[in-house]
């Protein structure tokens, strides 16, 4: 590949909507394998763009990078590896359903504890004077999907 063909990392980032940092992470995790110029710069093709979109879809579905690494060859030949893909997606579904049940159980326990303590769901206890405050509760902490990645 000559040095003026293909995309540089910034262009791939722009076209895919994925940060340069994420693209480097994908390479570190062996999800992407770009060509290199004689000067060592990464060069990507349209196939890499398609691959980045697939990687993003798999991350959004809850898969971790090591499972994505295992699934990418199967995605390249879905007819040949349909059984492998089916098994991975069934395992993913089962894991997410299990996590959903765990979350529902935790929410139920939280609700029971709240009721036992005499707290209404939308009421906070004020530190000033010991009475209930109807001001809005603090927003929840942002959810970190890395804790729920499919393995």
C-alpha positions in Angstrom: 0.0 0.0 0.0 1.5 3.4 -0.9 1.6 6.1 1.6 -1.1 8.2 0.0 -3.8 5.4 -0.1 -6.2 4.7 2.7 -7.3 6.7 5.7 -5.2 8.0 8.7 -6.4 7.4 12.2 -8.0 10.8 12.5 -10.0 10.3 9.4 -11.2 6.9 10.5 -12.2 8.4 13.9 -14.1 11.1 12.1 -15.9 8.8 9.8 -16.7 6.2 12.4 -17.6 8.5 15.3 -15.1 6.6 17.4 -12.3 8.5 19.2 -8.6 8.1 18.2 -8.0 6.8 21.7 -10.6 4.1 21.2 -9.1 3.1 17.9 -5.7 2.7 19.5 -7.3 0.6 22.2 -8.9 -1.6 19.6 -5.5 -2.1 18.0 -4.0 -2.9 21.4 -6.7 -5.5 22.0 -6.0 -7.0 18.5 -9.4 -6.0 17.2 -7.9 -3.8 14.5 -4.7 -4.5 12.5 -4.0 -1.4 10.4 -1.3 -1.2 7.7 1.7 1.0 8.4 3.4 3.5 6.2 7.2 3.3 5.9 7.2 6.1 8.5 5.2 3.9 10.9 1.8 5.8 10.6 -1.4 3.8 10.7 -3.3 3.5 7.4 -6.9 2.2 7.4 -9.2 1.0 4.6 -12.9 1.0 4.1 -12.9 -2.5 5.5 -11.5 -1.1 8.8 -14.4 1.4 8.9 -16.9 -1.5 8.6 -15.0 -3.4 11.2 -15.1 -0.5 13.6 -18.8 -0.2 13.2 -19.1 -4.0 14.0 -16.9 -3.6 17.1 -19.0 -0.7 18.3 -22.2 -2.7 17.9 -20.7 -5.6 19.9 -19.6 -3.2 22.7 -23.0 -1.7 22.8 -24.5 -5.2 23.1 -22.4 -5.7 26.2 -19.5 -7.8 24.9 -16.0 -7.3 26.3 -13.0 -6.9 24.0 -11.8 -10.4 24.5 -15.1 -11.9 23.4 -15.2 -9.5 20.5 -11.8 -10.7 19.5 -13.1 -14.2 19.4 -16.3 -13.2 17.5 -14.8 -11.1 14.7 -13.6 -14.0 12.6 -17.0 -15.6 12.9 -18.6 -12.3 11.8 -16.4 -12.3 8.7 -17.9 -15.6 7.6 -21.3 -15.9 9.3 -22.5 -18.8 7.2 -19.5 -20.9 8.2 -19.5 -19.9 11.8 -23.3 -19.5 12.4 -23.2 -22.0 15.2 -20.4 -20.2 17.0 -22.2 -16.8 16.7 -25.5 -18.4 17.8 -23.8 -19.9 20.9 -22.1 -16.5 21.8 -25.4 -14.6 21.4 -27.3 -17.1 23.4 -24.7 -16.9 26.2 -24.9 -13.1 26.0 -28.7 -13.2 26.3 -28.6 -15.5 29.2 -26.0 -13.4 31.0 -28.0 -10.2 30.4 -31.2 -11.9 31.6 -29.4 -13.0 34.7 -28.1 -9.5 35.4 -31.6 -8.1 34.8 -32.9 -10.5 37.4 -30.1 -9.5 39.8 -30.9 -5.8 39.3 -34.6 -6.4 39.8 -33.8 -8.3 43.0 -31.6 -5.4 44.2 -34.3 -2.8 43.4 -36.8 -4.9 45.3 -34.5 -5.1 48.3 -33.9 -1.4 48.2 -37.6 -0.8 48.1 -38.2 -3.1 51.1 -35.4 -1.3 53.0 -36.8 2.1 52.1 -40.3 1.0 53.3 -38.9 -0.5 56.6 -37.1 2.8 57.3 -40.3 4.7 56.5 -38.8 6.6 53.6 -41.0 7.5 50.6 -39.4 6.9 47.3 -39.1 10.6 46.4 -38.3 12.0 49.8 -34.9 12.9 51.3 -34.0 13.4 54.9 -32.6 16.8 55.6 -29.5 17.0 57.8 -30.8 20.4 59.0 -33.6 19.9 61.5 -34.2 16.2 60.9 -37.4 16.5 58.7 -38.1 15.5 55.2 -37.0 17.6 52.3 -39.0 17.6 49.0 -36.1 19.0 46.9 -35.0 16.7 44.1 -32.6 14.0 44.9 -29.0 14.1 43.6 -28.7 12.5 40.2 -27.6 8.9 40.2 -24.0 8.1 39.5 -23.3 7.4 35.8 -23.5 3.8 35.0 -20.2 2.2 34.1 -20.9 -0.5 31.5 -17.5 -2.1 32.0 -18.9 -3.7 35.1 -21.5 -5.5 33.1 -19.5 -6.6 30.0 -20.2 -10.0 28.7 -17.4 -12.4 29.3 
